[in-house]
Amino acid sequence: MRLLVQRVLSARVDVHERAVGKIGKGLLVFFGAKKGDQEKSVSWLAEKVSNLRVFADNEGKMNLSLLDVGGEILIVSQFTLYGNCEKGRRPSFIDAMEPESSEKLYEQFILEVKKRCEIVQMGKFGADMQVHLINDGPITLIIDHD
């Protein structure tokens, strides 16, 4: 599984010009699953992202987690995280997990994050979404786990 994590001042995801998820200060997390990914990675990733120290403390150092600052989290499915652009000009998505299995892992990830974080919003799996964000820093990280 792969997460693309962005620290944000705010973020919103729209489907058909209607907000389906919206947060203030916190993390925008794009979630992708590849063929062969297992449920065991879900809990590890939820723990990692919830406790990732990417928020500034009183001295301006990145020492605080989402939980420490009472931040919010917006989780958006994104199979294109496994797009391969090495050959040709069109990305190949052959490594991305099929939608049915990926959606189960996405839903499980959301449940695991909800066990840890108070405010959890999400996009709509498989929908054409427009994501609006104000990146803070910018801080953008990729977290992989097999």
BADRENTOR-953674 format. One line per 5 residues: number of its first residue (from 1); for each residue x, y, z of C-alpha. Coordinates in nm, 3 decimals. Example, Ala and Ser with C-alpha at 12.3 -4.5 7.8 and 13.67 -1.06 7.14 Angstrom:
1 = 1.230/-0.450/0.780; 1.367/-0.106/0.714
REM end
This chain:
1 = 0.000/0.000/0.000; 0.107/0.354/-0.060; 0.003/0.676/0.106; 0.079/1.022/-0.021; 0.048/1.249/0.282
6 = 0.023/1.627/0.269; 0.012/1.860/0.567; -0.266/2.109/0.499; -0.427/2.417/0.647; -0.751/2.299/0.489
11 = -0.872/2.051/0.228; -1.197/1.956/0.059; -1.301/1.689/-0.188; -1.597/1.745/-0.420; -1.799/1.498/-0.624
16 = -2.037/1.649/-0.882; -1.966/1.998/-0.743; -2.075/1.891/-0.392; -1.838/1.863/-0.096; -1.825/1.507/0.034
21 = -1.535/1.562/0.274; -1.384/1.874/0.428; -1.119/1.940/0.695; -0.931/2.224/0.856; -0.572/2.194/0.979
26 = -0.446/1.840/0.943; -0.347/1.580/0.686; -0.474/1.503/0.338; -0.397/1.138/0.270; -0.420/0.976/-0.073
31 = -0.453/0.597/-0.043; -0.347/0.346/-0.306; -0.333/-0.033/-0.304; -0.133/-0.258/-0.533; -0.191/-0.618/-0.633
36 = -0.095/-0.852/-0.351; -0.140/-0.600/-0.067; -0.269/-0.755/0.255; -0.494/-0.630/0.536; -0.204/-0.654/0.782
41 = -0.054/-0.336/0.634; -0.368/-0.133/0.704; -0.323/-0.109/1.081; 0.048/-0.028/1.048; -0.026/0.254/0.803
46 = -0.307/0.395/1.019; -0.076/0.398/1.320; 0.207/0.553/1.120; 0.002/0.837/0.968; -0.176/0.918/1.295
51 = 0.152/0.951/1.483; 0.369/1.100/1.209; 0.548/1.399/1.360; 0.504/1.663/1.090; 0.356/1.952/1.289
56 = 0.568/2.221/1.450; 0.621/2.244/1.824; 0.681/2.571/2.013; 1.035/2.585/1.877; 0.923/2.541/1.515
61 = 1.054/2.183/1.487; 0.845/1.904/1.338; 0.790/1.717/1.666; 0.413/1.692/1.693; 0.170/1.444/1.539
66 = -0.184/1.482/1.412; -0.300/1.346/1.747; -0.084/1.595/1.940; -0.230/1.898/1.760; -0.589/1.770/1.743
71 = -0.573/1.781/1.365; -0.820/1.646/1.115; -0.764/1.395/0.837; -0.914/1.361/0.489; -0.860/1.025/0.316
76 = -0.898/0.998/-0.061; -0.862/0.679/-0.269; -0.621/0.715/-0.558; -0.526/0.412/-0.767; -0.296/0.632/-0.979
81 = -0.039/0.618/-0.697; 0.063/0.292/-0.865; 0.088/0.439/-1.212; 0.407/0.338/-1.391; 0.547/0.599/-1.631
86 = 0.874/0.427/-1.728; 0.769/0.320/-2.078; 0.590/0.524/-2.339; 0.383/0.831/-2.264; 0.071/0.678/-2.116
91 = 0.092/0.556/-1.755; 0.035/0.187/-1.694; -0.182/0.093/-1.398; -0.122/-0.280/-1.420; 0.021/-0.286/-1.064
96 = -0.286/-0.122/-0.909; -0.521/-0.353/-0.720; -0.859/-0.425/-0.878; -1.135/-0.194/-0.748; -1.333/-0.444/-0.537
101 = -1.036/-0.555/-0.328; -0.890/-0.205/-0.313; -1.216/-0.061/-0.182; -1.218/-0.315/0.103; -0.865/-0.211/0.206
106 = -0.957/0.158/0.173; -1.261/0.111/0.398; -1.053/-0.088/0.648; -0.790/0.188/0.651; -1.060/0.447/0.725
111 = -1.192/0.235/1.015; -0.841/0.197/1.157; -0.775/0.572/1.135; -1.111/0.642/1.303; -0.995/0.433/1.601
116 = -0.710/0.681/1.646; -0.831/1.019/1.519; -1.137/1.218/1.618; -1.218/1.393/1.289; -1.190/1.170/0.982
121 = -1.341/1.267/0.648; -1.314/1.083/0.318; -1.368/1.105/-0.053; -1.594/0.872/-0.251; -1.422/0.557/-0.371
126 = -1.409/0.526/-0.749; -1.567/0.866/-0.813; -1.433/1.147/-1.027; -1.324/1.384/-0.749; -1.192/1.736/-0.735
131 = -0.955/1.792/-0.444; -0.897/2.141/-0.313; -0.622/2.206/-0.060; -0.400/2.463/0.096; -0.073/2.280/0.145
136 = 0.113/2.381/0.460; 0.489/2.397/0.431; 0.466/2.237/0.183; 0.508/1.904/0.356; 0.446/1.605/0.129
141 = 0.554/1.249/0.213; 0.516/0.907/0.057; 0.469/0.610/0.288; 0.493/0.259/0.143; 0.422/-0.066/0.325
146 = 0.398/-0.423/0.197
REM end
